[in-house]
Structures are given as C-alpha cells and as structure tokens.
C-alpha cells in the first residue's frame, strides 16, 4: 500500500487547549518573544523538541512497574546495561539523567589546557559543555551540508579532507573527533557508514578518540539501510552495531531514540577513562548503578531501546518527516532537503531575506508560526549559535539560519501534521510583512533558552 500507517494504536489521549491569535499575542510579549518561555498549556502543536516528548508504549509503562529502586546494584540497572551493551558493545555503561550530563562528564574528564574537539556539527549542549570547560569546538560539515536546497543522501557527513587537515594542524590538542548521528544542527541529516569508518580511521591515525553522539542512532542506521549501497539487506541492529564498532565512546540522550522521557548514558571501552567518569558521576549524578535515574526510568529506556529498532516504526517515523517536507515543497516553502529523520528544518534565511542575521530571522519566523497557529518550533541560527568577534564586537553568525520543527515520537497524527503545513504555508504567504528583532537579554552559555527580544 502507498499509505504508511502508524504502527501502533492510541490507548490514551491528552487534551489540547485551543487558543486564538488574540490570546497568543500577549503571551508572546510576556515571554520576551522567546518560545522557550511560553507555557506548554498555551501551545497547540509543540514541535520545540523531540527530546523527552515521546509517547511511551504499553510495554514501557509495564516495565516502569518492574522498576527496582535499590540505591546500589539495582536489577533495573543491569537490564538497562545489558540492552545498551547489546546494541553498542561498549565495555563500560555509565547512566546519567540525560545526554548533556554525559557530555559534561566526558568533556570534564578529557579537558586539557587548549583542548580542541572536531565534529561534523556540534549541537548546542555539546558545544556549550566544551566551551564551558574552556576548550574549542570546531565544526567540519561537508560543503553540501550547508546548502539547504541541494540534495545529498548523507548531508550530515564530516568533511574528511578538512578533518585530516585539522588533525594535523592541532595535533595532540585534539582530544576527540565527535560525529553526531543524525546531524541535528545540520538539518537532522544522516551520516554514512563510509564516513563514520573513515573518520574513525583518521582519528586513530592521529592518536585521538573517536566519539559518536548517538541520540538518534536508530534513525541514522535506517537511513544507511535505505540509502547506502551494501546495507539494504542488513538489519537496523546489525547496522547500529557496526556504527558503534568504530567508536571509542558514545554519549546518548535516551530522550530521543531511547523513546523515554528522561535519561542518557556514557559508554566507553577505556578502563581508566571509565574510572574517572564514574568518580565524577558519583559527585554530580549519583551512584554508578542509577546515575541520577530512578529504576523505573532505566527499565523504560531498556524497553525503548528494543522498540526503536523495529523497522515498521522507523519506516513510519521517517515517512512522517518526508510527508511534511513534500507538502511544504509543493507550496514553495524554502527548507532543507532531503527530509531528515526527526524534524523539518525551514530555511529562515531564504524565507525572510529582508531580515539580516543579526536581527534573528529564525526567531522571527518561529514566533510567527506560534502567533499564526499555536505551533512551537525552535530557532537554530544566530540566537542559538551566534557569537561576537572579541576584537571588534561584530556579530558572527552561524552557517545557516533555520527553524526546526521537531516531531515528537508517536505523539501526533497525520491531521496534526496537515495542520502544521497549513500554518507554515499561511505565514509564507505574508512573509514580506515580517520585521526583525533585537536581543535585550542573553546568558553567557546556551543563551537561546532564556534570551529576550524586542522589535529591532
């Protein structure tokens, strides 16, 4: 059949509070025109993130009832550990309350004066944890990955030529090469197995660690199955296991492809690194067999990791994104192609060419989607990643100005997605009337979470 249906039945529902534009306008003003500061009850369709917003399955809720809340040696930890090891193969599995906690531990342990990290594109929390430690994160995406309208099957790839050059230039200062799968800041685009393999080879050739940020490992594995020659007959589990076989470690937010509402982990092979990480874990997260999580959360993640590898689910998951991309393309909306795995990325720079990067076109567009139809997305552009030149004070913008509409897993139906398309198309029709913003408050790290804006 041409129609790919949701491979599940709806067993429980949550009401949506319907609001009008007249109600939403003062709410946005009160929030300083920052959608992070809007109450969830005042949002109709919440596409701010796919992190921790999934609907859990009946089996996950059943697993929660089996949670062992023992402080040390909980059987729920060993169930969690066994499932992570089955997929990733890492010798040491260290649970954390979410992905950024795993990043914080890893980059604290790896820190050395002048340390450098090379990646396809570091996401906001990854970059923030690296920079908070006083180190440097350098993005090395392939050129095609920076052209939203250009097709490439693996736009999330790291530029191998630039990677080898950077490894040579920075030498022992490079503490790790980090590949994010899928590449979130680059449009949710996948990374090929060939690229992972070669990046791993180069890292090891230069004596540095190769780390996979594996929040969306199953989506990436399914893209490899669909798009990379030689993998069409392999299972998603086999592909995921090969991906991890090239890595020295991984950080993961289980709030994405763990299909859970909280949790994450750090996985490594090196014994000494694991000892340091566990010592810091005890200080900041908890005992090594719970790591800031309840036993019930560990059980839910273990079950979620089994469910996320189901190819019927992954086929539906990726088709949801493709469906929305196709509807918007048909109406001339500029966006990143091809469709990624977890979100639709609107090209705010092309959508609103009259608004300069320093006037935050992505924030303007995201705000207008909220006003138009109560749809909440997130800007990935000058607000999230912009900096100022320390010598001149001039703004330094990111490579792309985007608005991400991240689709929570197993939450919204086709009619919800149709509604989102209508909202985007309506805003696109009157795009020339929109004007820029100025930032009136910013925090030193991850400023987009709490920043406030006003008319430019």
C-alpha positions, -999 to +999 in steps of 0.1 A: +000+000+000+011+036-006-001+048+027+023+041+056+002+039+087+012+044+123+024+010+135+005+014+168-029+020+183-038+050+205-046+039+240-046+071+260-050+107+249-042+142+263-064+172+255-050+202+236-061+236+249-072+255+218-062+292+217-067+321+194-041+345+179-056+373+201-048+351+232-013+342+219-001+378+212+001+390+248+016+356+259+044+360+234+051+396+245+052+385+282+077+358+272+101+383+257+093+368+223+112+336+233+091+305+227+111+286+254+094+309+279+059+301+267+039+277+289+032+243+273-005+247+280-005+277+257+008+257+227-014+237+203+012+217+184+045+215+203+075+209+179+101+226+201+120+194+205+117+156+201+137+152+233+118+136+261+085+143+244+078+108+231+047+088+239+058+057+258+043+023+249+022-001+270+053-023+274+073+007+286+047+015+312+046-021+322+084-020+326+081+010+348+061-011+373+091-035+375+115-007+384+139-017+412+146+014+433+175-001+452+202+025+457+231+002+447+231-028+424+195-024+412+184-051+388+169-024+366+204-011+360+216-045+349+186-048+325+195-013+311+232-021+309+226-054+291+204-037+264+229-008+259+258-033+256+238-055+231+235-025+208+267-006+213+292-032+225+309-008+250+326-023+280+315+004+304+280+018+305+275+048+328+239+060+332+231+098+335+199+117+340+202+130+304+226+134+275+241+168+284+251+152+318+270+125+299+287+153+278+295+173+309+313+143+325+331+133+293+344+168+285+354+175+321+374+143+322+390+149+288+398+185+294+434+197+290+445+233+285+439+244+249+419+212+241+401+210+207+372+189+195+364+183+158+330+173+147+305+172+118+284+198+137+284+201+174+249+207+188+241+234+214+247+214+246+278+197+232+294+230+222+283+246+255+299+219+276+331+220+256+333+258+258+323+259+295+355+238+301+375+264+283+380+243+252+373+248+215+347+230+193+353+232+155+326+222+130+337+205+098+305+197+078+307+188+041+300+218+018+268+203+005+256+202+041+255+240+042+233+244+011+197+238+022+183+234-013+209+209-025+203+172-024+229+148-009+219+115+006+243+120+036+244+157+043+254+150+079+288+137+069+320+153+083+344+167+057+372+141+057+397+163+039+392+192+064+392+167+093+427+154+083+440+189+079+426+200+113+440+169+130+474+178+115+472+214+125+460+210+161+480+178+168+478+165+203+454+193+213+426+174+196+410+153+224+383+137+203+366+136+169+328+137+175+303+125+150+267+134+158+241+109+143+219+122+129+234+156+124+209+177+144+223+212+138+228+203+101+192+196+095+187+162+110+207+147+082+223+112+083+259+102+083+270+074+061+288+043+073+317+050+050+321+085+065+319+071+101+345+044+092+369+069+076+366+095+103+373+068+129+404+057+109+417+093+107+411+098+145+430+067+154+458+075+129+464+108+148+461+092+182+428+107+193+394+094+205+365+088+181+332+095+198+296+091+185+269+113+198+242+087+193+210+104+203+193+093+171+214+062+162+184+041+151+172+068+126+207+071+113+210+033+109+178+032+090+189+059+066+221+038+060+199+008+052+178+029+028+205+049+011+239+033+013+248+005-011+255-028+005+233-023+036+199-027+021+197-064+033+211-058+068+190-054+099+190-020+117+205-037+147+234-050+126+240-016+111+239+001+145+264-024+159+288-017+131+285+021+136+294+017+173+322-007+165+343+022+150+339+043+182+359+046+214+329+060+232+294+074+229+272+099+246+235+095+243+203+112+254+178+084+258+151+111+255+154+107+217+159+071+203+156+057+238+119+066+235+119+077+271+110+109+289+143+112+307+178+096+308+210+091+290+244+074+292+281+075+285+296+044+270+334+038+268+359+010+264+389+025+282+391+014+318+410+044+331+386+068+314+356+049+329+371+052+364+374+089+361+340+093+346+324+072+374+341+092+401+327+124+387+293+107+382+291+100+419+297+137+426+272+151+402+247+124+392+246+095+417+258+060+423+271+042+392+241+019+391+215+046+389+233+078+378+206+102+385+177+080+373+150+060+391+150+023+385+117+027+366+134+051+341+162+026+335+135-001+327+117+023+304+149+031+285+158-006+281+124-013+266+125+018+244+159+007+230+144-026+219+113-009+204+132+018+185+150-009+163+116-020+149+117-013+112+080-007+109+083+020+135+114+035+117+096+034+083+067+054+098+090+077+116+109+088+086+078+090+064+062+115+088+091+139+081+090+132+044+053+139+042+056+173+058+086+182+037+067+172+005+037+193+014+058+224+021+079+219-010+048+218-032+039+253-018+073+268-024+085+270+012+123+270+014+137+243+036+164+217+040+162+188+016+162+158+017+140+151+047+159+144+078+150+118+105+133+137+133+125+172+121+117+196+093+141+225+090+128+257+075+154+278+058+146+311+076+173+330+057+156+323+024+121+325+039+128+360+052+156+375+031+147+410+042+158+403+078+195+403+084+211+375+105+218+399+134+181+406+135+173+369+141+152+357+112+148+323+127+133+337+159+110+360+139+098+330+118+093+307+148+074+334+167+051+340+137+043+303+134+032+304+171+011+335+165-005+321+134-014+287+146+000+279+181+028+258+166+060+260+186+093+253+169+129+264+177+154+286+160+187+271+151+207+301+139+221+334+151+203+332+185+214+297+193+249+298+178+258+334+171+288+350+187+306+383+187+341+389+174+362+396+206+383+422+188+355+442+170+323+432+188+307+425+154+282+396+153+295+363+139+266+343+126+263+305+120+264+290+086+226+287+083+195+304+097+170+277+104+137+269+122+135+233+134+100+217+137+109+186+157+083+158+156+078+140+189+078+102+186+043+085+185+025+117+196+009+134+166-013+121+138-014+129+101-041+156+107-018+173+132+009+174+105-015+187+079-024+215+103+013+224+108+017+225+070-013+249+067+003+272+094+037+273+077+021+280+042+000+308+057+030+325+072+049+321+040+022+338+020+027+370+041+064+367+047+073+401+033+055+419+061+077+405+088+104+425+105+135+418+126+142+417+163+170+427+187+181+408+217+176+426+250+190+399+274+214+370+269+230+345+293+268+336+288+260+300+278+231+285+259+216+320+256+187+310+234+170+292+264+164+324+284+171+353+259+146+380+255+138+400+223+121+432+212+114+449+179+146+460+161 
